[in-house]
Amino acid sequence: MANFSTHINTAAFGGAVFSSFLALNVSIDTKTALFCFGATIIGGILPDIDHDKSTPLKIMHFIFANLISFIVIYKYINYLKIIEIILLWFGVNVMVGIVFYIFKKTTKHRGMIHSLPAAFLFWFFSSFLLYKFGGFDISRSYLIGLSLFLGYLIHLILDEIYSVDLTGRKIKKSFGSALKICSNDKKINLFVYSLLFLSLVFLPQKTIIINLIKGIINV
């Protein structure tokens, strides 16, 4: 499979091209373009969070632990003393650590995290969070989520490319384990597709997604 450096460099290149294309043809503002660029890079390493000792998992753990801690403390900072802020920060970090520990124990590398349904799920989930808590309108939220989806696809495609040994003219066992629509675990498949269905049900103004894609394709 492709290594971390290859994934992040290719995603960064893809993000630069895509965000530049959007800025020139869809007339997005600079802030949104930068977020699209960053989201593509994040998407480019996100699938490897299912590897227990991967760099992306460590990065995501660090980001989520500190970001959630900051959001919680920022909300209640006017009501807290210094010692309470320290304890709250520590408590949130512990809770996030527990969540990531459970995640590591319940997932395996090249499982459903490496799949097309997961790519769509992260697109919709990230767009929803940006819309509800990130201060973006729904169109820009879906566009940034689409950028993350693009980075995710880049990662999956790279993994499939690296599963083909051109010099030895053979296909490795890992071929087909990235760009898939289901795994061998029926319970995990049901769980992922249930989340995907629920996200489609509760996503606001879903027609905007179709209009955005049509607009980009028709440019």
N, C-alpha and C positions, 0 to 999 in steps of 0.2 A: 504494500500500500504506500501511498505518498506520505512523506514525513511532514512534520509540523511546519517546517520552513516552506516547503512547496505549497502546502495548503494556504498558508497565510499570505504568501507572495502572490499566488495566482488569484486569490480572492481580492486582494488589494488592487491588483491590475483590473480585474473585472468590475470592482466597485468604482474605480476611477473612470473607466469607460462609461459605465451605466449612469453614474451621477452627472458626468459631463454631458451625456446625451440628453438627460432629463433637463438639465439647466439650459441647453441650447434649443430644445424642441418642445418641451412641456412648460417652460417658463416658471420653474420652481425657484424659490428664494435660496439664498446662499446657505442659510441655516438648515433647510430641508435637504439640500444637496450634500452638505457635510454629514448629516445624520444618515442619509442613504449610503454614502461611502463607508461610514463606520459600521452600519448594519450589515453591509455585504461582507466586511472582514469578519465580524462576529459570526455570521452565518457560515463562513468558510471554515471555522474551527469548531462550530457547535456540535456537529455529529459525533465528535470524539469524546464528548463528555461521558459516553458509556464505557470508556476505558478507565479502569480504576486508578491507574498511575499516569494518566495523560496530562500534558501541560494544559490543554483546554479545560479539563475538569478543575484543576487547581486555580486557573484564572477565573472561571465562572464562580467557584466557591468564594474566592476573595471579593469579586465584584458584588455578588448578591449579598454576602454577609455585611459588607460595609455600606452598600447602597440602601438596603432595607433598614439597617441601624440608623443611618442618616435621616431617612424619611420619617421613621418613628419618632426620633428625638426632635427633629425639626417641628413636628406637629405639636409636641407637648413641651417644648423647651421653656416656655414661659411659666410652666407650672412645676418645674423640676429644680432640685438643688444639684450642685456639682456631683455629689456622691451618688445621687439617684441617676444622673445621666450616665455615669461610669458603669453602674450596675445594669442599667437598661441596655447599654451598648454591649456589655458582656453577655447578658441574657439572650439578646437577639442573635449574637454570633454563635452561641451554644445551640440555639434552636435551629438555625440554618445549618450548622454542622451536623445535627441529628438528621435533618431532612436529606442532606447529601450522603450521609452514611447509609440511610435506608435506600436511597437511590442506587448507590453502588452495589448494595447487596441484592437488589431486585432486578438489576439490568445486567446484560452481558454485551461484550463488544461485538459489533456487527449484528446486533439484534434489531428491534423495530425502530430504534433511534436512527439507524442507517436505513431509511426507507422514504419513499415519496409521501406517504400519509403523514409521517412525522414532519417533513418539510412544510407541508401545508398547515399542519397544526401549529408549528412555531410561527408561521406567517400570521395566521389569524390571532393567535394569543398575544404576540408582540404588538400587533396593530391595536388590539383592544386595550392593552395596558397604556400605550401611547395616547390613545384617545381619551381614556378615563383619567389618567394621572400625569401624562407628559405635556399637557398644554397644546397639543396639536389638534387641528380639526380632523374630521374623519377621512377626508381625501388624502391629506399628507400622511396620516397614520397608516393607511393602507399602502401608500407608496413606499414608506420606509420599511414596512413589513414585507413588501414585495422584494425590496433590496436584500433583506435578510434571507428570504426564500431563494433568491438568485445565488447568494453565497453558499447556501446549503446545497443547492444543486451542483455548484462547482465542486464542492467537496466530494459529493457522491460520485460524480462523473470521473474525477481524478482517481478515486479509489478503484473504479472499474477499469480505467485505462491502465493503472499500475498492476492490475490483476492479469494482464496479458504480457507474457514474456516474449517479445518480438525476436530477441536474439536466439533464444532456445526454441522458438516456434511452438510454444505451448501455452496453455491457459492454466493459471493457478487455481487452487481450490477455492480461493476467496472470490473468484469471479461470480457475479450475480448476487453477492451478499450486500451490496450497497444500494443500487437502483432497483429496489424491490417494492412490492405493494403489500406483502405480508410475510410473516415469519413462520417457523414451525410450531410456535407456541400459540395455540388457539385462544387461550385466556388473554394473552398479551394483545393479540390481534383484536379481540372483542373490545378490550379496554381502550386501545388507541382509536379504533373506528367509532366507538361510542363518544369519546372526547371530540373527535372530528365532527360527528353529527351534531353534538350539542353546541359546538362553536358555530356551526353554520346556522343553527336555529336562533341563537342569541346575538349573533353579530348584527350591529346596527347598519342600516342602509347598504345592504349587500350588493345592490345593483351598481354601486360605485366601483366595486372591484371589476366588474365586467366592462364598465365604461372606461376605466383606467387602462385595462389591457387592450381594448379596442383602439383607444387613443394612441397608445404607444406603438401598436402594430401598424396603424394607418399613417404614422408620421413619414 
